[in-house]
């Protein structure tokens, strides 16, 4: 936070902060993947890991949104956070749904 303040950046987006600042909207591209698609998994290596406080607390802001999804045999809400570099899932949910961990 201190680094962003020193650079004069908005706390919610990467724009320079000015009074009356309106964050630049984020455009999301969603690509459906059909079962049986033979797409290679692409791994992106990150130098620095980032997770937002919103993702840790399950709160929403301009960089997060919730979607309802089918997960194995259950249905639930997923919080998507564009400010985080990694994904997390509760271990209790993994056990409940019987999801294999890699």
Biopython code that builds the backbone (N, CA, C, O; Angstrom):
import numpy as np
from Bio.PDB.StructureBuilder import StructureBuilder

atoms = [
    (1, "UNK", "N", (0.824, -1.181, 0.000)),
    (1, "UNK", "CA", (0.000, 0.000, 0.000)),
    (1, "UNK", "C", (0.876, 1.255, 0.000)),
    (1, "UNK", "O", (0.602, 2.210, -0.727)),
    (2, "UNK", "N", (1.922, 1.247, 0.814)),
    (2, "UNK", "CA", (2.803, 2.412, 0.885)),
    (2, "UNK", "C", (3.475, 2.655, -0.463)),
    (2, "UNK", "O", (3.685, 3.801, -0.859)),
    (3, "UNK", "N", (3.813, 1.570, -1.170)),
    (3, "UNK", "CA", (4.450, 1.682, -2.476)),
    (3, "UNK", "C", (3.495, 2.334, -3.480)),
    (3, "UNK", "O", (3.894, 3.204, -4.255)),
    (4, "UNK", "N", (2.230, 1.902, -3.457)),
    (4, "UNK", "CA", (1.223, 2.475, -4.358)),
    (4, "UNK", "C", (1.004, 3.959, -4.042)),
    (4, "UNK", "O", (0.890, 4.792, -4.941)),
    (5, "UNK", "N", (0.947, 4.265, -2.739)),
    (5, "UNK", "CA", (0.752, 5.658, -2.328)),
    (5, "UNK", "C", (1.935, 6.514, -2.801)),
    (5, "UNK", "O", (1.744, 7.624, -3.299)),
    (6, "UNK", "N", (3.160, 5.988, -2.642)),
    (6, "UNK", "CA", (4.362, 6.728, -3.044)),
    (6, "UNK", "C", (4.386, 6.986, -4.551)),
    (6, "UNK", "O", (4.881, 8.019, -5.002)),
    (7, "UNK", "N", (3.851, 6.042, -5.323)),
    (7, "UNK", "CA", (3.817, 6.198, -6.783)),
    (7, "UNK", "C", (2.602, 6.986, -7.257)),
    (7, "UNK", "O", (2.486, 7.302, -8.441)),
    (8, "UNK", "N", (1.685, 7.305, -6.321)),
    (8, "UNK", "CA", (0.486, 8.062, -6.682)),
    (8, "UNK", "C", (-0.546, 7.240, -7.419)),
    (8, "UNK", "O", (-1.341, 7.784, -8.185)),
    (9, "UNK", "N", (-0.544, 5.904, -7.192)),
    (9, "UNK", "CA", (-1.482, 5.015, -7.876)),
    (9, "UNK", "C", (-2.754, 4.829, -7.064)),
    (9, "UNK", "O", (-2.742, 4.905, -5.835)),
    (10, "UNK", "N", (-3.841, 4.587, -7.765)),
    (10, "UNK", "CA", (-5.114, 4.256, -7.126)),
    (10, "UNK", "C", (-4.945, 2.929, -6.388)),
    (10, "UNK", "O", (-4.203, 2.061, -6.846)),
    (11, "UNK", "N", (-5.620, 2.763, -5.256)),
    (11, "UNK", "CA", (-5.515, 1.519, -4.492)),
    (11, "UNK", "C", (-6.268, 0.368, -5.155)),
    (11, "UNK", "O", (-5.993, -0.794, -4.853)),
    (12, "UNK", "N", (-7.221, 0.666, -6.060)),
    (12, "UNK", "CA", (-8.044, -0.370, -6.673)),
    (12, "UNK", "C", (-7.640, -0.727, -8.098)),
    (12, "UNK", "O", (-7.971, -1.809, -8.584)),
    (13, "UNK", "N", (-6.928, 0.174, -8.771)),
    (13, "UNK", "CA", (-6.497, -0.116, -10.141)),
    (13, "UNK", "C", (-5.086, 0.445, -10.320)),
    (13, "UNK", "O", (-4.534, 1.038, -9.393)),
    (14, "UNK", "N", (-4.509, 0.267, -11.488)),
    (14, "UNK", "CA", (-3.135, 0.709, -11.721)),
    (14, "UNK", "C", (-3.049, 2.115, -12.308)),
    (14, "UNK", "O", (-1.973, 2.537, -12.734)),
    (15, "UNK", "N", (-4.161, 2.847, -12.337)),
    (15, "UNK", "CA", (-4.161, 4.215, -12.852)),
    (15, "UNK", "C", (-3.604, 5.173, -11.810)),
    (15, "UNK", "O", (-3.647, 4.903, -10.610)),
    (16, "UNK", "N", (-3.075, 6.309, -12.295)),
    (16, "UNK", "CA", (-2.658, 7.358, -11.375)),
    (16, "UNK", "C", (-3.898, 7.901, -10.676)),
    (16, "UNK", "O", (-4.937, 8.107, -11.304)),
    (17, "UNK", "N", (-3.778, 8.130, -9.371)),
    (17, "UNK", "CA", (-4.922, 8.620, -8.607)),
    (17, "UNK", "C", (-5.064, 10.127, -8.764)),
    (17, "UNK", "O", (-4.090, 10.871, -8.654)),
    (18, "UNK", "N", (-6.295, 10.565, -9.022)),
    (18, "UNK", "CA", (-6.640, 11.982, -9.044)),
    (18, "UNK", "C", (-7.952, 12.134, -8.290)),
    (18, "UNK", "O", (-8.716, 11.172, -8.210)),
    (19, "UNK", "N", (-8.242, 13.305, -7.735)),
    (19, "UNK", "CA", (-9.543, 13.495, -7.084)),
    (19, "UNK", "C", (-10.665, 13.197, -8.081)),
    (19, "UNK", "O", (-10.609, 13.637, -9.229)),
    (20, "UNK", "N", (-11.661, 12.465, -7.654)),
    (20, "UNK", "CA", (-12.750, 12.059, -8.541)),
    (20, "UNK", "C", (-12.365, 10.910, -9.453)),
    (20, "UNK", "O", (-13.021, 10.675, -10.467)),
    (21, "UNK", "N", (-11.306, 10.193, -9.101)),
    (21, "UNK", "CA", (-10.807, 9.075, -9.903)),
    (21, "UNK", "C", (-11.900, 8.039, -10.163)),
    (21, "UNK", "O", (-12.632, 7.659, -9.248)),
    (22, "UNK", "N", (-12.008, 7.588, -11.403)),
    (22, "UNK", "CA", (-12.904, 6.490, -11.770)),
    (22, "UNK", "C", (-12.017, 5.388, -12.326)),
    (22, "UNK", "O", (-11.306, 5.590, -13.311)),
    (23, "UNK", "N", (-12.060, 4.226, -11.694)),
    (23, "UNK", "CA", (-11.196, 3.115, -12.114)),
    (23, "UNK", "C", (-11.545, 2.666, -13.528)),
    (23, "UNK", "O", (-12.715, 2.618, -13.905)),
    (24, "UNK", "N", (-10.519, 2.338, -14.301)),
    (24, "UNK", "CA", (-10.698, 1.814, -15.644)),
    (24, "UNK", "C", (-11.373, 0.454, -15.552)),
    (24, "UNK", "O", (-10.922, -0.405, -14.794)),
    (25, "UNK", "N", (-12.454, 0.242, -16.315)),
    (25, "UNK", "CA", (-13.118, -1.064, -16.237)),
    (25, "UNK", "C", (-12.212, -2.181, -16.752)),
    (25, "UNK", "O", (-11.402, -1.975, -17.655)),
    (26, "UNK", "N", (-12.363, -3.356, -16.164)),
    (26, "UNK", "CA", (-11.581, -4.524, -16.558)),
    (26, "UNK", "C", (-12.427, -5.358, -17.516)),
    (26, "UNK", "O", (-13.601, -5.613, -17.247)),
    (27, "UNK", "N", (-11.843, -5.777, -18.615)),
    (27, "UNK", "CA", (-12.538, -6.597, -19.592)),
    (27, "UNK", "C", (-12.159, -8.056, -19.363)),
    (27, "UNK", "O", (-10.975, -8.392, -19.311)),
    (28, "UNK", "N", (-13.151, -8.914, -19.228)),
    (28, "UNK", "CA", (-12.915, -10.337, -19.006)),
    (28, "UNK", "C", (-13.287, -11.110, -20.261)),
    (28, "UNK", "O", (-14.321, -10.857, -20.878)),
    (29, "UNK", "N", (-12.441, -12.045, -20.626)),
    (29, "UNK", "CA", (-12.729, -12.957, -21.724)),
    (29, "UNK", "C", (-12.944, -14.330, -21.112)),
    (29, "UNK", "O", (-12.079, -14.840, -20.400)),
    (30, "UNK", "N", (-14.091, -14.927, -21.385)),
    (30, "UNK", "CA", (-14.394, -16.252, -20.852)),
    (30, "UNK", "C", (-14.477, -17.211, -22.025)),
    (30, "UNK", "O", (-15.241, -16.998, -22.967)),
    (31, "UNK", "N", (-13.682, -18.269, -21.955)),
    (31, "UNK", "CA", (-13.655, -19.245, -23.021)),
    (31, "UNK", "C", (-14.188, -20.567, -22.487)),
    (31, "UNK", "O", (-13.581, -21.165, -21.599)),
    (32, "UNK", "N", (-15.321, -21.031, -23.020)),
    (32, "UNK", "CA", (-15.830, -22.317, -22.548)),
    (32, "UNK", "C", (-14.926, -23.455, -23.003)),
    (32, "UNK", "O", (-14.438, -23.454, -24.133)),
    (33, "UNK", "N", (-14.707, -24.408, -22.137)),
    (33, "UNK", "CA", (-13.900, -25.579, -22.462)),
    (33, "UNK", "C", (-14.811, -26.789, -22.374)),
    (33, "UNK", "O", (-15.405, -27.055, -21.329)),
    (34, "UNK", "N", (-14.916, -27.502, -23.449)),
    (34, "UNK", "CA", (-15.788, -28.671, -23.500)),
    (34, "UNK", "C", (-15.034, -29.884, -22.981)),
    (34, "UNK", "O", (-13.821, -30.003, -23.148)),
    (35, "UNK", "N", (-15.776, -30.776, -22.352)),
    (35, "UNK", "CA", (-15.173, -32.004, -21.855)),
    (35, "UNK", "C", (-14.576, -32.768, -23.027)),
    (35, "UNK", "O", (-15.209, -32.903, -24.074)),
    (36, "UNK", "N", (-13.372, -33.262, -22.852)),
    (36, "UNK", "CA", (-12.717, -34.025, -23.902)),
    (36, "UNK", "C", (-11.814, -33.190, -24.793)),
    (36, "UNK", "O", (-11.105, -33.739, -25.635)),
    (37, "UNK", "N", (-11.826, -31.857, -24.622)),
    (37, "UNK", "CA", (-10.911, -31.020, -25.400)),
    (37, "UNK", "C", (-9.481, -31.399, -25.050)),
    (37, "UNK", "O", (-9.149, -31.569, -23.877)),
    (38, "UNK", "N", (-8.654, -31.529, -26.041)),
    (38, "UNK", "CA", (-7.256, -31.888, -25.810)),
    (38, "UNK", "C", (-6.382, -30.643, -25.834)),
    (38, "UNK", "O", (-5.475, -30.524, -26.657)),
    (39, "UNK", "N", (-6.657, -29.738, -24.942)),
    (39, "UNK", "CA", (-5.854, -28.524, -24.860)),
    (39, "UNK", "C", (-4.761, -28.734, -23.834)),
    (39, "UNK", "O", (-4.998, -29.269, -22.751)),
    (40, "UNK", "N", (-3.555, -28.304, -24.193)),
    (40, "UNK", "CA", (-2.439, -28.405, -23.256)),
    (40, "UNK", "C", (-2.604, -27.366, -22.164)),
    (40, "UNK", "O", (-2.994, -26.228, -22.426)),
    (41, "UNK", "N", (-2.308, -27.763, -20.950)),
    (41, "UNK", "CA", (-2.323, -26.807, -19.848)),
    (41, "UNK", "C", (-1.133, -25.879, -20.005)),
    (41, "UNK", "O", (-0.009, -26.322, -20.242)),
    (42, "UNK", "N", (-1.395, -24.586, -19.871)),
    (42, "UNK", "CA", (-0.316, -23.614, -19.953)),
    (42, "UNK", "C", (-0.008, -23.128, -18.554)),
    (42, "UNK", "O", (-0.910, -22.736, -17.813)),
    (43, "UNK", "N", (1.251, -23.151, -18.195)),
    (43, "UNK", "CA", (1.678, -22.690, -16.880)),
    (43, "UNK", "C", (2.370, -21.357, -17.045)),
    (43, "UNK", "O", (3.242, -21.198, -17.899)),
    (44, "UNK", "N", (1.984, -20.414, -16.237)),
    (44, "UNK", "CA", (2.602, -19.096, -16.253)),
    (44, "UNK", "C", (3.381, -18.945, -14.965)),
    (44, "UNK", "O", (2.826, -19.054, -13.871)),
    (45, "UNK", "N", (4.669, -18.695, -15.103)),
    (45, "UNK", "CA", (5.490, -18.516, -13.910)),
    (45, "UNK", "C", (5.480, -17.054, -13.517)),
    (45, "UNK", "O", (5.695, -16.173, -14.349)),
    (46, "UNK", "N", (5.233, -16.806, -12.262)),
    (46, "UNK", "CA", (5.179, -15.448, -11.743)),
    (46, "UNK", "C", (6.393, -15.196, -10.862)),
    (46, "UNK", "O", (6.793, -16.057, -10.078)),
    (47, "UNK", "N", (6.973, -14.014, -10.997)),
    (47, "UNK", "CA", (8.085, -13.641, -10.131)),
    (47, "UNK", "C", (7.604, -13.328, -8.721)),
    (47, "UNK", "O", (8.258, -13.672, -7.737)),
    (48, "UNK", "N", (6.457, -12.674, -8.637)),
    (48, "UNK", "CA", (5.925, -12.303, -7.336)),
    (48, "UNK", "C", (4.490, -12.795, -7.224)),
    (48, "UNK", "O", (3.677, -12.553, -8.116)),
    (49, "UNK", "N", (4.182, -13.472, -6.150)),
    (49, "UNK", "CA", (2.824, -13.933, -5.917)),
    (49, "UNK", "C", (2.017, -12.802, -5.313)),
    (49, "UNK", "O", (2.521, -12.048, -4.480)),
    (50, "UNK", "N", (0.763, -12.682, -5.731)),
    (50, "UNK", "CA", (-0.107, -11.651, -5.186)),
    (50, "UNK", "C", (-1.454, -12.253, -4.844)),
    (50, "UNK", "O", (-1.992, -13.063, -5.599)),
    (51, "UNK", "N", (-1.995, -11.860, -3.715)),
    (51, "UNK", "CA", (-3.371, -12.180, -3.360)),
    (51, "UNK", "C", (-3.937, -10.947, -2.677)),
    (51, "UNK", "O", (-3.290, -10.341, -1.822)),
    (52, "UNK", "N", (-5.129, -10.591, -3.057)),
    (52, "UNK", "CA", (-5.710, -9.385, -2.476)),
    (52, "UNK", "C", (-6.384, -9.714, -1.151)),
    (52, "UNK", "O", (-6.764, -10.857, -0.897)),
    (53, "UNK", "N", (-6.523, -8.704, -0.319)),
    (53, "UNK", "CA", (-7.204, -8.866, 0.963)),
    (53, "UNK", "C", (-8.665, -9.239, 0.727)),
    (53, "UNK", "O", (-9.276, -9.910, 1.558)),
    (54, "UNK", "N", (-9.228, -8.807, -0.402)),
    (54, "UNK", "CA", (-10.614, -9.144, -0.729)),
    (54, "UNK", "C", (-10.776, -10.641, -0.950)),
    (54, "UNK", "O", (-11.756, -11.239, -0.505)),
    (55, "UNK", "N", (-9.818, -11.241, -1.634)),
    (55, "UNK", "CA", (-9.883, -12.679, -1.870)),
    (55, "UNK", "C", (-9.754, -13.442, -0.560)),
    (55, "UNK", "O", (-10.430, -14.449, -0.354)),
    (56, "UNK", "N", (-8.887, -12.962, 0.323)),
    (56, "UNK", "CA", (-8.690, -13.644, 1.602)),
    (56, "UNK", "C", (-9.932, -13.552, 2.481)),
    (56, "UNK", "O", (-10.241, -14.489, 3.216)),
    (57, "UNK", "N", (-10.644, -12.432, 2.411)),
    (57, "UNK", "CA", (-11.825, -12.229, 3.253)),
    (57, "UNK", "C", (-13.130, -12.566, 2.553)),
    (57, "UNK", "O", (-14.189, -12.517, 3.179)),
    (58, "UNK", "N", (-13.082, -12.910, 1.262)),
    (58, "UNK", "CA", (-14.294, -13.226, 0.525)),
    (58, "UNK", "C", (-15.137, -12.004, 0.209)),
    (58, "UNK", "O", (-16.343, -12.121, -0.008)),
    (59, "UNK", "N", (-14.514, -10.832, 0.182)),
    (59, "UNK", "CA", (-15.235, -9.588, -0.085)),
    (59, "UNK", "C", (-15.107, -9.209, -1.556)),
    (59, "UNK", "O", (-14.181, -9.640, -2.243)),
    (60, "UNK", "N", (-16.053, -8.395, -2.027)),
    (60, "UNK", "CA", (-16.025, -7.955, -3.412)),
    (60, "UNK", "C", (-15.574, -6.504, -3.516)),
    (60, "UNK", "O", (-15.797, -5.701, -2.610)),
    (61, "UNK", "N", (-14.932, -6.185, -4.643)),
    (61, "UNK", "CA", (-14.609, -4.805, -5.003)),
    (61, "UNK", "C", (-14.625, -4.717, -6.523)),
    (61, "UNK", "O", (-15.193, -5.589, -7.180)),
    (62, "UNK", "N", (-14.013, -3.682, -7.095)),
    (62, "UNK", "CA", (-14.041, -3.488, -8.547)),
    (62, "UNK", "C", (-13.291, -4.579, -9.306)),
    (62, "UNK", "O", (-13.548, -4.781, -10.493)),
    (63, "UNK", "N", (-12.381, -5.280, -8.657)),
    (63, "UNK", "CA", (-11.568, -6.298, -9.332)),
    (63, "UNK", "C", (-12.047, -7.715, -9.046)),
    (63, "UNK", "O", (-11.389, -8.681, -9.433)),
    (64, "UNK", "N", (-13.185, -7.848, -8.372)),
    (64, "UNK", "CA", (-13.707, -9.177, -8.056)),
    (64, "UNK", "C", (-15.156, -9.286, -8.511)),
    (64, "UNK", "O", (-15.864, -8.284, -8.612)),
    (65, "UNK", "N", (-15.585, -10.505, -8.782)),
    (65, "UNK", "CA", (-17.000, -10.747, -9.030)),
    (65, "UNK", "C", (-17.312, -12.190, -8.676)),
    (65, "UNK", "O", (-16.425, -13.042, -8.633)),
    (66, "UNK", "N", (-18.596, -12.450, -8.423)),
    (66, "UNK", "CA", (-19.023, -13.790, -8.038)),
    (66, "UNK", "C", (-19.809, -14.423, -9.174)),
    (66, "UNK", "O", (-20.589, -13.759, -9.857)),
    (67, "UNK", "N", (-19.591, -15.715, -9.364)),
    (67, "UNK", "CA", (-20.373, -16.482, -10.331)),
    (67, "UNK", "C", (-20.855, -17.751, -9.653)),
    (67, "UNK", "O", (-20.187, -18.294, -8.773)),
    (68, "UNK", "N", (-22.022, -18.216, -10.075)),
    (68, "UNK", "CA", (-22.522, -19.475, -9.551)),
    (68, "UNK", "C", (-22.036, -20.574, -10.490)),
    (68, "UNK", "O", (-22.108, -20.431, -11.711)),
    (69, "UNK", "N", (-21.541, -21.672, -9.919)),
    (69, "UNK", "CA", (-20.933, -22.713, -10.742)),
    (69, "UNK", "C", (-21.281, -24.099, -10.232)),
    (69, "UNK", "O", (-21.550, -24.297, -9.047)),
    (70, "UNK", "N", (-21.271, -25.051, -11.152)),
    (70, "UNK", "CA", (-21.400, -26.457, -10.795)),
    (70, "UNK", "C", (-19.999, -26.987, -10.551)),
    (70, "UNK", "O", (-19.121, -26.867, -11.405)),
    (71, "UNK", "N", (-19.795, -27.573, -9.379)),
    (71, "UNK", "CA", (-18.500, -28.145, -9.028)),
    (71, "UNK", "C", (-18.745, -29.608, -8.691)),
    (71, "UNK", "O", (-19.351, -29.933, -7.670)),
    (72, "UNK", "N", (-18.265, -30.477, -9.562)),
    (72, "UNK", "CA", (-18.488, -31.914, -9.402)),
    (72, "UNK", "C", (-19.992, -32.146, -9.230)),
    (72, "UNK", "O", (-20.759, -31.913, -10.164)),
    (73, "UNK", "N", (-20.420, -32.599, -8.058)),
    (73, "UNK", "CA", (-21.836, -32.897, -7.827)),
    (73, "UNK", "C", (-22.562, -31.783, -7.091)),
    (73, "UNK", "O", (-23.753, -31.909, -6.808)),
    (74, "UNK", "N", (-21.872, -30.700, -6.775)),
    (74, "UNK", "CA", (-22.483, -29.607, -6.022)),
    (74, "UNK", "C", (-22.582, -28.335, -6.836)),
    (74, "UNK", "O", (-22.068, -28.244, -7.951)),
    (75, "UNK", "N", (-23.250, -27.359, -6.259)),
    (75, "UNK", "CA", (-23.399, -26.046, -6.884)),
    (75, "UNK", "C", (-23.065, -24.998, -5.836)),
    (75, "UNK", "O", (-23.499, -25.107, -4.689)),
    (76, "UNK", "N", (-22.305, -23.994, -6.215)),
    (76, "UNK", "CA", (-21.935, -22.977, -5.246)),
    (76, "UNK", "C", (-21.475, -21.700, -5.912)),
    (76, "UNK", "O", (-21.457, -21.587, -7.138)),
    (77, "UNK", "N", (-21.104, -20.742, -5.085)),
    (77, "UNK", "CA", (-20.638, -19.442, -5.560)),
    (77, "UNK", "C", (-19.115, -19.413, -5.543)),
    (77, "UNK", "O", (-18.487, -19.895, -4.600)),
    (78, "UNK", "N", (-18.531, -18.850, -6.585)),
    (78, "UNK", "CA", (-17.086, -18.719, -6.698)),
    (78, "UNK", "C", (-16.755, -17.233, -6.762)),
    (78, "UNK", "O", (-17.371, -16.489, -7.525)),
    (79, "UNK", "N", (-15.788, -16.802, -5.967)),
    (79, "UNK", "CA", (-15.317, -15.420, -6.005)),
    (79, "UNK", "C", (-14.098, -15.360, -6.916)),
    (79, "UNK", "O", (-13.070, -15.967, -6.615)),
    (80, "UNK", "N", (-14.202, -14.637, -8.022)),
    (80, "UNK", "CA", (-13.092, -14.471, -8.955)),
    (80, "UNK", "C", (-12.427, -13.137, -8.665)),
    (80, "UNK", "O", (-13.089, -12.100, -8.624)),
    (81, "UNK", "N", (-11.122, -13.165, -8.464)),
    (81, "UNK", "CA", (-10.366, -11.966, -8.107)),
    (81, "UNK", "C", (-9.267, -11.754, -9.133)),
    (81, "UNK", "O", (-8.313, -12.530, -9.188)),
    (82, "UNK", "N", (-9.389, -10.714, -9.944)),
    (82, "UNK", "CA", (-8.395, -10.453, -10.986)),
    (82, "UNK", "C", (-7.106, -9.881, -10.429)),
    (82, "UNK", "O", (-6.126, -9.751, -11.161)),
    (83, "UNK", "N", (-7.085, -9.533, -9.143)),
    (83, "UNK", "CA", (-5.881, -8.991, -8.529)),
    (83, "UNK", "C", (-4.976, -10.045, -7.932)),
    (83, "UNK", "O", (-3.901, -9.713, -7.434)),
    (84, "UNK", "N", (-5.375, -11.311, -7.966)),
    (84, "UNK", "CA", (-4.571, -12.392, -7.397)),
    (84, "UNK", "C", (-3.909, -13.195, -8.509)),
    (84, "UNK", "O", (-4.458, -13.323, -9.604)),
    (85, "UNK", "N", (-2.734, -13.730, -8.224)),
    (85, "UNK", "CA", (-2.018, -14.523, -9.225)),
    (85, "UNK", "C", (-2.289, -16.016, -9.099)),
    (85, "UNK", "O", (-1.938, -16.779, -9.999)),
    (86, "UNK", "N", (-2.907, -16.449, -8.001)),
    (86, "UNK", "CA", (-3.155, -17.865, -7.785)),
    (86, "UNK", "C", (-4.585, -18.099, -7.323)),
    (86, "UNK", "O", (-5.266, -17.175, -6.880)),
    (87, "UNK", "N", (-5.030, -19.339, -7.432)),
    (87, "UNK", "CA", (-6.375, -19.724, -7.029)),
    (87, "UNK", "C", (-6.313, -20.553, -5.760)),
    (87, "UNK", "O", (-5.345, -21.275, -5.521)),
    (88, "UNK", "N", (-7.351, -20.444, -4.951)),
    (88, "UNK", "CA", (-7.407, -21.168, -3.691)),
    (88, "UNK", "C", (-8.776, -21.809, -3.538)),
    (88, "UNK", "O", (-9.770, -21.307, -4.062)),
    (89, "UNK", "N", (-8.819, -22.916, -2.819)),
    (89, "UNK", "CA", (-10.074, -23.590, -2.527)),
    (89, "UNK", "C", (-9.985, -24.130, -1.105)),
    (89, "UNK", "O", (-8.920, -24.557, -0.660)),
    (90, "UNK", "N", (-11.098, -24.110, -0.405)),
    (90, "UNK", "CA", (-11.112, -24.613, 0.970)),
    (90, "UNK", "C", (-10.890, -26.120, 0.968)),
    (90, "UNK", "O", (-11.502, -26.842, 0.181)),
    (91, "UNK", "N", (-10.017, -26.589, 1.846)),
    (91, "UNK", "CA", (-9.729, -28.025, 1.912)),
    (91, "UNK", "C", (-10.973, -28.809, 2.313)),
    (91, "UNK", "O", (-11.140, -29.952, 1.887)),
    (92, "UNK", "N", (-11.853, -28.216, 3.126)),
    (92, "UNK", "CA", (-13.079, -28.916, 3.526)),
    (92, "UNK", "C", (-13.996, -29.133, 2.320)),
    (92, "UNK", "O", (-14.679, -30.155, 2.241)),
    (93, "UNK", "N", (-14.017, -28.181, 1.381)),
    (93, "UNK", "CA", (-14.823, -28.336, 0.175)),
    (93, "UNK", "C", (-14.233, -29.413, -0.727)),
    (93, "UNK", "O", (-14.967, -30.197, -1.329)),
    (94, "UNK", "N", (-12.910, -29.451, -0.819)),
    (94, "UNK", "CA", (-12.231, -30.477, -1.614)),
    (94, "UNK", "C", (-12.598, -31.864, -1.097)),
    (94, "UNK", "O", (-12.925, -32.761, -1.874)),
    (95, "UNK", "N", (-12.541, -32.029, 0.225)),
    (95, "UNK", "CA", (-12.880, -33.319, 0.827)),
    (95, "UNK", "C", (-14.348, -33.661, 0.610)),
    (95, "UNK", "O", (-14.677, -34.799, 0.274)),
    (96, "UNK", "N", (-15.231, -32.684, 0.800)),
    (96, "UNK", "CA", (-16.674, -32.918, 0.666)),
    (96, "UNK", "C", (-17.044, -33.357, -0.749)),
    (96, "UNK", "O", (-17.871, -34.251, -0.929)),
    (97, "UNK", "N", (-16.430, -32.728, -1.754)),
    (97, "UNK", "CA", (-16.749, -33.036, -3.144)),
    (97, "UNK", "C", (-15.904, -34.167, -3.719)),
    (97, "UNK", "O", (-16.184, -34.656, -4.813)),
    (98, "UNK", "N", (-14.868, -34.586, -2.987)),
    (98, "UNK", "CA", (-14.006, -35.664, -3.471)),
    (98, "UNK", "C", (-13.176, -35.250, -4.673)),
    (98, "UNK", "O", (-12.932, -36.055, -5.572)),
    (99, "UNK", "N", (-12.741, -33.995, -4.692)),
    (99, "UNK", "CA", (-11.948, -33.483, -5.812)),
    (99, "UNK", "C", (-10.496, -33.930, -5.641)),
    (99, "UNK", "O", (-9.914, -33.719, -4.577)),
    (100, "UNK", "N", (-9.896, -34.548, -6.672)),
    (100, "UNK", "CA", (-8.484, -34.928, -6.558)),
    (100, "UNK", "C", (-7.602, -33.687, -6.594)),
    (100, "UNK", "O", (-7.805, -32.804, -7.428)),
    (101, "UNK", "N", (-6.632, -33.615, -5.701)),
    (101, "UNK", "CA", (-5.712, -32.479, -5.644)),
    (101, "UNK", "C", (-4.437, -32.814, -6.414)),
    (101, "UNK", "O", (-3.944, -33.940, -6.345)),
    (102, "UNK", "N", (-3.909, -31.841, -7.142)),
    (102, "UNK", "CA", (-2.676, -32.024, -7.923)),
    (102, "UNK", "C", (-1.592, -31.169, -7.348)),
    (102, "UNK", "O", (-0.470, -31.170, -7.854)),
]
sb = StructureBuilder()
sb.init_structure("model")
sb.init_model(0)
sb.init_chain("A")
sb.init_seg("    ")
for serial, (resi, resn, name, xyz) in enumerate(atoms, 1):
    if name == "N":
        sb.init_residue(resn, " ", resi, " ")
    sb.init_atom(name, np.array(xyz, "f"), 0.0, 1.0, " ", f" {name:<3s}", serial, name[0])
structure = sb.get_structure()
